[in-house]
Amino acid sequence: MANLLPTNEHPVERVLRVAVGLGVLSLVFLGPMTPWGYLGLVPLATGLLGSCPLYTLFGWSTCSVKAR
């Protein structure tokens, strides 16, 4: 499972992703009530999991701690 979802996000980035995800997701329930707000699930999920699929694909990492 570690190869599938490696931790590749810095903790600060994770917090920002969760905050942005919740903010965009709130557009479904507040404001313009647009279904585009469901796109907020992407940064929310990646922030909660600590792994970004695009980072894994390109071999990037913003996490300062290397995995064992």
Phi, psi and omega in degrees: 000330180296330178286330181284315181232071179287147177287114183225021179238139176292147180304323178294320178297322179298316179296317179296320179296319178295317179296315179295317179300315178294322178296315180289322179295331179294341178295341178287326187255334181236166176069230185287351180051053182259143178292347176297342179295340178294345174296342177295344177294331182294303179293330178296313181294316181293326178291320179289324180280333182079013182224128178255123181300325179291322176299318179296317181299317183268356178077022180270161175201134174254001179282129183281341180265126179279141178290149180280000000 
